[in-house]
Amino acid sequence: MIRSSLARLLAGIILGTLAALAVLHAQQPGGGSIPIDADDIGGVVTGPRGPEAGVWVIAETADLPTRFVRIVVTDDRGQYVLPDLPDATYTVWVRGYGLVDSEKVRATRGAALNLKAVPAPDAHAAAQYFPAGYWFSLLNVPAKHEFPGNAENGISPNIKSQGEWLRTIKSGTCLACHQLGTRATREIPKELGVFPTTLAGWERRIQSGQAGGSMISGINGLGPRALREFAAWTDRIGKGEVPPTPPRPQGIERNVVITEWDWADSKSYLHDLVSTDRRNPALNANGLLYGALEESADYLPVLDPVKHTVSRVELTVRDPKTPRRSPDMPMPSPYWGNEPIWTSRNNVHNPMFDHKGRVWITSAVRPADNPAFCKEGSEHPSAKQFPVNRAFRHLAVYDPGTKKLTHISTCFSTHHLMFAEDENQTLWTSGGGPVVGWLNTKLFDETGDEQKAQGWTAIVLDTNGNGKRDAYVEPNQTPDPAKDMRFGSGLYAVSPAPDGSIWGSFLGYPGGVIRLTPGPNPPETALAEVFMPPLEGQNAGFSPRGMDIDRNGVVWAAMASGHMASFDRRKCKGPLNGPKATGQHCPEGWTFFAEPLPQMKGVTDSGSAEGSYYTWVDQFDTLGLGKNVPIDTGNESEGLLVLKDGKWVVLRVPYPLGYYTKWLDGRIDDPNGGWKGRGLWTTVSTRAPFHMETGKGTTSKVIKFQLRPNPLAK
């Protein structure tokens, strides 16, 4: 009896203690409290003038198998809650516009932790935390009247307009690989050397490392004026010029929870990642994420976001003669010296889950020269219509269940890939140059025959307007009213639409989008429509890069003009085919939304300094802001740019400075789990992770974005 009573008493004490620990309270200055759970850290951030609203609270730990960071934003009373932290000891601090970093405080879960914000002593100190794009906006762009270029003004005569100059920097060269405006790019790093002039420093900078040849080529294509403008930009910043102050996060922006994990290694860089099947975002719930290292290394980095562990899938090639990334460099890297850090044969660019949970990748599996079945004289249905002699990147598929990697040699080159919603589980690809290629994965699974399962088609416009594909003239030939015309540009992005059409973007100036209707026998029946953006007037923009499509068939694209654009084919008033339907025949289909950065110096047109790499549409509400919400990668904004009901929601990643992504993926881990069951996944995709604030040794990171109903939700 005594033992039984004692047991009940002890059980009651334990239960009471657990209940008390279940909800803790972070005390606010002046009374009141913030409810937190035993795995949270919460409190209030105050400065000399009181609570600091819209600033970031950052918690970082190296106690887990890989480095882990969680970031939240304070509410209008300066309150914050860092929710659901793994068991570890954290370093916690405050960062925000108008501030410098606060003292870093060590804390464990369950802590009520009030923090002191530190005002910046001057505008220059405050500006060190601004996104790179604010600094980039200070670059002077040659005025409109200076184009076309000439020998006197130092602009290449091949650059015909200010827009083309901007497109080259934002989408054709620099910003397609890394940010401009980071401290590592707006200054001349001391590691680069000592130079008599800033211009000499810039001339040396662009020769650095394995990308030196590409950087030299890019600058030479613009003419010597470009390098002079970059040097003048650096000089003005060195003399104290600072950009305007960004607004602090407001409204929905304060509800974000950002989580980061390190993965890969410090010598590699990421391009993309994948978390689920785009068509079914509930697939692979809470599962592993896979990345693509492009030219840098031959493995797929893998993250387990539940166990906080990282691993690798080693990649192979079919033919050992498959070439590696060239080790050549014009001049040593200020970070890595003469060491060639990019060594890949596979050059994996884009991964995608299928309905079986397998990971498909664009990957080189052999040298570029194609086998006979791809070329003229072959009986392959696609080769008979349009033979292809070379392909530089092909396909592979990794099965996590069997741990097996299968190579697929394609006649067409691949770049991006995405599955259609059809019975053949067709995998459509971009990057084929004059052709669009695909793989019937159902047939491939059934037969293992890579030749029969693949196909490709030329991009042919119905310029004679008879509704079917006929013999065609080449892009550089005189139009023939009795024939169709082959279009000269290939797809960069690719996105199958719900109606069975295939959309893609094409690069250049003004660039545009392509709609491909495959027809019953695509090598012979596929027809294309081409739509280019208007270049003049209030509704104008130029040069899409990455694009996506929503469930209504509306295209959304990131533009080098500093816009997100939508294109709605249903708004077109004129004919969609025929001799006049060859580009800018549907200006009414386009709508442009200037991205939320300042415009660049010398530019008077609409737009901004932003140069987003890709637009991704949240078709299935994986973030929590609704279906069909388009999101730009915000590469100069150091965050995601969400267009919600025509207004921007900026989800900035404040640490480490230099966040830059090229793709995102939305996954639903628990459809009944509220905000905790949803999220967007991205990776740090810059080719220069050593440009980030943490310097040499910085690895790429997986970044997860979630939106709470309010800034204190647990």
Stockholm file with secondary structure:
# STOCKHOLM 1.0

chainA/1-714         MIRSSLARLLAGIILGTLAALAVLHAQQPGGGSIPIDADDIGGVVTGPRGPEAGVWVIAETADLPTRFVRIVVTDDRGQYVLPDLPDATYTVWVRGYGLVDSEKVRATRGAALNLKAVPAPDAHAAAQYFPAGYWFSLLNVPAKHEFPGNAENGISPNIKSQGEWLRTIKSGTCLACHQLGTRATREIPKELGVFPTTLAGWERRIQSGQAGGSMISGINGLGPRALREFAAWTDRIGKGEVPPTPPRPQGIERNVVITEWDWADSKSYLHDLVSTDRRNPALNANGLLYGALEESADYLPVLDPVKHTVSRVELTVRDPKTPRRSPDMPMPSPYWGNEPIWTSRNNVHNPMFDHKGRVWITSAVRPADNPAFCKEGSEHPSAKQFPVNRAFRHLAVYDPGTKKLTHISTCFSTHHLMFAEDENQTLWTSGGGPVVGWLNTKLFDETGDEQKAQGWTAIVLDTNGNGKRDAYVEPNQTPDPAKDMRFGSGLYAVSPAPDGSIWGSFLGYPGGVIRLTPGPNPPETALAEVFMPPLEGQNAGFSPRGMDIDRNGVVWAAMASGHMASFDRRKCKGPLNGPKATGQHCPEGWTFFAEPLPQMKGVTDSGSAEGSYYTWVDQFDTLGLGKNVPIDTGNESEGLLVLKDGKWVVLRVPYPLGYYTKWLDGRIDDPNGGWKGRGLWTTVSTRAPFHMETGKGTTSKVIKFQLRPNPLAK
#=GR chainA/1-714 SS CHHHHHHHHHHHHHHHHHHHHHSEEEECTTSCEEEECTTCEEEEEEETTEECCSCEEEEEESSSSSCEEEEEECCTTSEEEECSCCSSEEEEEEECTTEECCCCEEEETTCBCCEECEECSSHHHHHTTSCHHHHHTTSBCCCGGGCSCCTTTTCCTTCCSHHHHHHIIIIISGGGTSCSSSHHHHSCCGGGCCCSSHHHHHHHHTTBSTTHHHHHHHHHHHCHHHHHHHHHHHHHHHTTCCCCCCCCCCGGGGGEEEEEEECSCTTCCCCEEECSBTTBTTTTTTCCEEEECBTSCSEEEEEETTTTEEEEEECCCSSTTCCCCCCCCSBCBTTTBTCCCCCCSSCBCCEEECTTSCEEEEECCSCSBCCGGGSTTCCCHHHHHSCCCBCSCEEEEEETTTTEEEEECCSSCCSCEEECSSTTCEEEECCCTTEEEEEEHHHHHHHCCHHHHEEEEECEECTTCSSSCCCEECTTSCCCTTSEEECSCCCSSEEECTTSCEEEEECSSSCEEEEEECCSSHHHHCEEEEECCCCSSSSCCCCEEEEEECTTSCEEEEETTTEEEEECGGGCCSCSSSTTCSSSSCGGGEEEEECSSCCCBTCCSSCCSCCCCCEEEETTCSSSSCTTEEEECCTTTTEEEEEETTEEEEEECCSSSCCCCSCEEEEESCTTSGGGGEEEEEECCCSCGGGSTTCTTCCCEEEEEEECSSTTCC
#=GC SS_cons         CHHHHHHHHHHHHHHHHHHHHHSEEEECTTSCEEEECTTCEEEEEEETTEECCSCEEEEEESSSSSCEEEEEECCTTSEEEECSCCSSEEEEEEECTTEECCCCEEEETTCBCCEECEECSSHHHHHTTSCHHHHHTTSBCCCGGGCSCCTTTTCCTTCCSHHHHHHIIIIISGGGTSCSSSHHHHSCCGGGCCCSSHHHHHHHHTTBSTTHHHHHHHHHHHCHHHHHHHHHHHHHHHTTCCCCCCCCCCGGGGGEEEEEEECSCTTCCCCEEECSBTTBTTTTTTCCEEEECBTSCSEEEEEETTTTEEEEEECCCSSTTCCCCCCCCSBCBTTTBTCCCCCCSSCBCCEEECTTSCEEEEECCSCSBCCGGGSTTCCCHHHHHSCCCBCSCEEEEEETTTTEEEEECCSSCCSCEEECSSTTCEEEECCCTTEEEEEEHHHHHHHCCHHHHEEEEECEECTTCSSSCCCEECTTSCCCTTSEEECSCCCSSEEECTTSCEEEEECSSSCEEEEEECCSSHHHHCEEEEECCCCSSSSCCCCEEEEEECTTSCEEEEETTTEEEEECGGGCCSCSSSTTCSSSSCGGGEEEEECSSCCCBTCCSSCCSCCCCCEEEETTCSSSSCTTEEEECCTTTTEEEEEETTEEEEEECCSSSCCCCSCEEEEESCTTSGGGGEEEEEECCCSCGGGSTTCTTCCCEEEEEEECSSTTCC
//
